């Protein structure tokens, strides 16, 4: 008997049944596959709809935070930015805005935490370093604030980095001025002036900061240049006048004050400002009428010197009478005044230039010493004190 037997062919009924089974299985398979695809597509669209919804909510909260910051409500802005991060996490820009809002709201520790985290991942980011500089400044950490400001200047900026760095440098200069670090402030301002575009507004701003940083000399040069190149800028004339007064260059100050008060744009300024410059001009003119400059006529110069001597001795006597009898500096001045020849007239004084110089030296010494002993004077005594602080510069143009 053979091991393998030939299988008998299927009957028509069996073939029909088999065909039906195959078709049924195929239909089931196709149906299952179709359901799987449908579920996958549905899941995809639902997931995308969810993501889109999250992104839309994140954007809505982000805009709400920006609007709150614009309205001066940093606390509300911080809450909005936090919500934006919940719907759209790991957004560095939103995290930076949240940290900025926290800083503006006075929540410094929270702000520092965010900024430190951002700084660790991007230490060369200019805006982040700037915010850390501001926070360090509010915490009175002077050296750290300067360090972060410098990193901001050296860091990367999106957009117009040139303009942003100039603004940071001027902000640093203001901070240094406010902390009394005038030397470093002057260095920053000189750099800013050297890199500044040919824009009068920017240069006048820098000159104003130079004056605040006790650098009237460099401020004057900027003001003079602008006044020469831009005749319509009355603020340049006024700035030049102020800087000249700070330098004790009263003759030059008078020139700029006269030009400023005659300028067409002067009348459009507020009355308190106009009154201030008119008073400055009047005082400067009075001072120069007292000043015995080398270009003054010989007889007039002698009369001014004798008048100065009379005013100075009266100031000294009043100061001594006010209880300063034992002040050694005042006693020395009293002794020196007693050595001046009595009954001098303008005629005979004009023939003695050495005596003229001796008298004026005593006038200036008296003005300075009596201020220290008896306080700031008024009237002509104050004018002589101002001359005494820069006697050689007073007549300079």
URTAJO-V821211 format. One record per backbone hydrogen bond with DSSP energy under -1.0 kcal/mol. CO is the residue of the C=O (numbers start at 1). NH is the residue of the N-H. Records with the same first field share a line. If there is no record, write none. Layout:
BEGIN
CO->NH + NH
END
This chain:
BEGIN
11->15
12->16
13->17
14->18
15->19
16->20
17->21
18->22
19->23
20->24
21->25
22->26
23->27
24->28
25->29
26->30
27->31
28->32
29->33
30->34
31->35
32->36
33->37
34->38
35->39
36->40
37->41
38->42
39->43
40->44
41->45
42->46
43->47
44->48
45->49
46->50
47->51
48->52
49->53
50->54
51->55
52->56
53->57
54->58
55->59
56->60
57->61
58->62
59->63
60->64
61->65
62->66
63->67
64->68
65->69
66->70
67->71
68->73
69->72
73->77
74->78
75->79
76->80
77->81
78->82
79->83
80->84
81->85
82->86
83->87
84->88
91->95
92->96
93->97
94->98
95->99
96->100
97->101
98->102
99->103
100->104
101->105
102->107
103->106
106->108
107->111
108->112
109->113
110->114
111->115
112->116
113->117
114->118
115->119
116->120
117->121
118->122
122->125
124->156
125->129
126->130
127->131
128->132
129->133
130->134
131->135
132->136
133->137
134->138
135->139
136->141
137->140
140->142
141->145
142->146
143->147
144->148
145->149
146->150
147->151
148->152
149->153
150->154
151->155
156->126
159->161
160->164
161->165
162->166
163->167
164->168
165->169
166->170
167->171
168->172
169->173
170->174
171->175
172->176
173->177
174->178
175->179
176->181
177->180
180->182
181->185
182->186
183->187
184->188
185->189
186->190
187->191
188->192
189->193
190->194
191->195
197->199
199->203
200->204
201->205
202->206
203->207
204->208
205->209
206->210
207->211
208->212
209->213
210->215
211->214
215->219
216->220
217->221
218->222
219->223
220->224
221->225
222->226
223->227
224->228
225->229
226->230
230->233
232->234
233->237
234->238
235->239
236->240
237->241
238->242
239->243
240->244
241->245
242->246
243->247
244->249
245->248
248->250
249->253
250->254
251->255
252->256
253->257
254->258
255->259
256->260
257->261
258->262
263->266
266->269
270->274
271->275
272->276
273->277
274->278
275->279
276->280
277->281
278->282
279->283
280->284
281->285
282->286
283->287
284->288
285->289
287->291
291->293
293->296
297->301
298->302
299->303
300->304
301->305
302->306
303->307
304->308
305->309
306->310
307->311
308->312
309->313
310->314
311->315
312->316
313->317
314->318
315->319
316->320
317->321
320->323 + 324
324->327
327->331
328->332
329->333
330->334
331->335
332->336
333->337
334->338
337->340
345->349
346->350
349->352
352->356
353->357
354->358
355->359
356->360
357->361
358->362
359->363
360->364
361->365
362->366
363->367
364->368
365->369
366->370
367->371
368->372
369->373
370->374
371->375
378->381
379->383
380->384
381->385
382->386
383->387
384->388
385->389
387->390
390->394
393->396
394->251
396->252
END
